[in-house]
Every structure is written in C-alpha cells, then in structure tokens.
C-alpha cells in the first residue's frame, strides 16, 4: 500500500499500545514531525510511563501540534487516539490551522500487540492492551463518520510493506 500524505497535514495515529504506531512513524516521517504523547510525558517527568503527568503532557502535546500546524508543517500525532474526544481535539487543531487531517489506524490483532509489548523496554501489560484493543474496535466502527479528510487502515500484514509518499502542497 502507498499512503499519500500531503505536506502540510496532520497525521493522527490511532491504535492500542504495541500496535506499531511509533515504529511506523519513525520509519516514515522526519523525527521533528513526530509529536509523541509518551515523549511529552518524559519531557515533563523524565519518565514516559508516569501517567500522573498526563494532563500536563497532553497540554504540551496539543500545544506543539498546534504550533506546527499553524506554521503549516507536516505533523504526526503519536498517541493511542482511542477516545473520540481525543481525535476531535486533533481534528479541531487541524481545522484551525487549515490543513488536512488524516487518521491512520493500526488494525493489529490483540495477540500481536501483547507480543510486541512484551519485547519493549517499557511494557504496558495485558490488561491495558486488552482495554485499549476493545476501544480500538469501537474506533474502527465510527471513525469514518468523524470528519477526517482521509482514513487509512493498516493491517499487521501491511505494516512492513506500506510506503508513505509525501506530496508537497505548499
């Protein structure tokens, strides 16, 4: 699959922990374009796993995204984006910045997410992944009606072969 991404745009990655979002982002986008909620937690508390700082981390996450979008920079929002409200906030940022917003969903089996989580340094665990995977199933059913300019679903089999083609629209 070839995923065409216009530059500028906001690319919203959506999927449970362990589904390959961050790896996909690092493989296909410039490091400076990727805004990670985990990284924002680490910037505030020196620990990506410190959920106590999540409110501040997401304020920073949204602020950085807003600043990049306002400057018409290609931006990748790397978080789970499993709650409809989280996706709505990101769509609103894109609309204010007048850039297209693309949802990329990582449709990876729960067992694969668990296996990939087990190999990571910072594991979130089975119960968290199970809850996130259930929320992701709901997102799969509703996201096409949420107002994204483009919705792309990437399966586990497509992760390794998907290419991102960045199309300059400046």
C-alpha positions in Angstrom: 0.0 0.0 0.0 1.1 3.5 -0.7 -0.2 6.1 1.7 -0.2 9.6 0.2 0.3 12.3 2.8 0.0 15.9 1.8 2.5 18.4 3.3 1.2 20.2 5.3 -1.2 18.0 7.1 -1.9 16.4 10.5 -1.5 12.7 10.6 -3.3 11.1 13.6 -2.0 7.6 14.5 -4.6 5.5 16.2 -4.2 2.1 17.8 -3.5 0.3 21.1 -0.1 0.1 22.7 2.1 -2.3 20.9 0.4 -2.0 17.5 3.4 -0.4 15.8 2.4 3.3 15.7 5.7 4.7 16.9 7.8 2.4 14.8 5.7 3.2 11.8 6.1 7.0 12.5 9.9 6.7 12.9 10.2 4.7 9.7 8.2 7.1 7.5 8.4 10.6 8.9 11.1 13.1 10.0 11.8 12.9 13.7 10.9 16.6 14.0 7.5 16.0 12.6 6.5 13.4 15.2 4.9 14.6 18.4 4.6 11.8 20.9 2.5 11.8 24.0 5.0 9.5 25.6 7.8 11.8 24.8 5.8 14.7 26.2 5.5 12.8 29.5 9.2 12.2 29.5 9.9 15.9 28.9 7.9 16.8 32.0 8.6 14.0 34.4 11.7 12.2 32.9 9.6 9.1 32.6 7.3 8.2 29.7 5.3 5.9 31.9 4.5 8.5 34.6 0.7 8.8 34.0 0.4 11.3 36.8 1.6 14.0 34.5 -0.7 13.0 31.6 -2.8 16.2 31.9 0.3 18.4 31.5 1.8 16.1 28.9 -1.3 16.3 26.7 -1.4 20.1 27.1 2.2 20.1 25.8 1.3 17.5 23.1 -1.5 19.7 21.8 0.5 22.9 22.1 3.3 21.6 20.0 0.9 20.1 17.4 -1.0 23.4 17.2 2.3 25.4 16.7 3.5 23.1 14.0 0.1 23.0 12.2 -0.2 26.8 12.4 3.1 27.1 10.6 1.9 24.6 8.0 4.4 21.9 9.0 3.7 18.2 8.4 2.9 16.9 11.8 2.3 13.3 13.1 0.3 12.9 16.4 1.7 9.8 18.0 -0.7 8.7 20.8 -3.2 6.0 21.1 -6.0 8.4 20.0 -8.6 5.8 21.1 -11.1 8.2 22.7 -13.4 10.1 20.2 -12.8 13.3 22.2 -9.0 12.9 21.7 -9.5 12.6 18.0 -11.9 15.5 17.9 -9.4 17.8 19.6 -6.8 16.9 17.0 -9.3 17.4 14.1 -10.1 20.9 15.6 -6.4 21.8 15.7 -6.1 20.8 12.0 -9.2 22.8 11.1 -7.9 25.9 12.9 -4.6 25.6 11.0 -6.4 24.9 7.7 -4.6 21.7 7.0 -6.0 18.3 6.1 -6.2 15.7 8.8 -5.5 12.0 8.2 -6.3 9.2 10.5 -4.1 6.1 10.3 -5.5 3.1 12.2 -3.3 0.2 13.1 -5.5 -2.8 12.9 -3.2 -5.3 14.6 -4.5 -8.4 16.4 -4.6 -8.1 20.2 -2.2 -11.1 20.5 0.4 -9.3 18.3 0.1 -6.1 20.4 0.8 -8.3 23.5 3.8 -10.0 21.9 5.2 -6.7 20.7 4.6 -5.1 24.1 6.4 -8.0 25.8 9.6 -7.1 23.7 9.6 -3.4 24.7 11.6 -1.9 27.5 8.5 -0.1 28.8 5.7 -2.6 28.8 2.1 -1.5 29.5 0.8 -5.1 30.1 -2.1 -7.3 29.2 -5.0 -5.6 30.9 -4.2 -2.2 29.5 -3.7 -3.6 26.0 -7.0 -5.5 26.3 -8.9 -2.4 27.3 -7.2 -0.3 24.5 -7.9 -3.0 21.9 -11.6 -3.0 22.8 -11.7 0.8 22.5 -9.9 0.5 19.1 -12.6 -1.9 17.9 -15.2 0.9 18.5 -12.9 3.4 16.7 -12.8 1.2 13.7 -16.6 1.3 13.6 -17.1 5.0 14.0 -14.0 6.8 12.7 -15.2 7.2 9.1 -18.1 9.3 10.3 -15.9 11.6 12.5 -14.9 14.1 9.8 -11.3 13.1 8.9 -10.2 14.1 5.4 -8.7 10.6 4.9 -9.0 7.4 6.9 -6.4 4.7 6.3 -6.5 1.3 8.0 -3.1 -0.6 8.1 -3.3 -4.3 8.9 -0.5 -6.2 10.5 0.4 -7.7 7.1 0.7 -4.3 5.6 2.9 -2.7 8.2 6.1 -3.9 6.6 5.2 -3.1 3.1 3.3 0.2 3.4 5.1 3.1 1.9 4.4 6.8 2.7 4.6 9.2 -0.2 4.7 12.8 1.0 3.1 15.1 -1.5 4.1 18.8 -1.2 1.1 21.0 -1.4 2.7 24.3 -0.2 
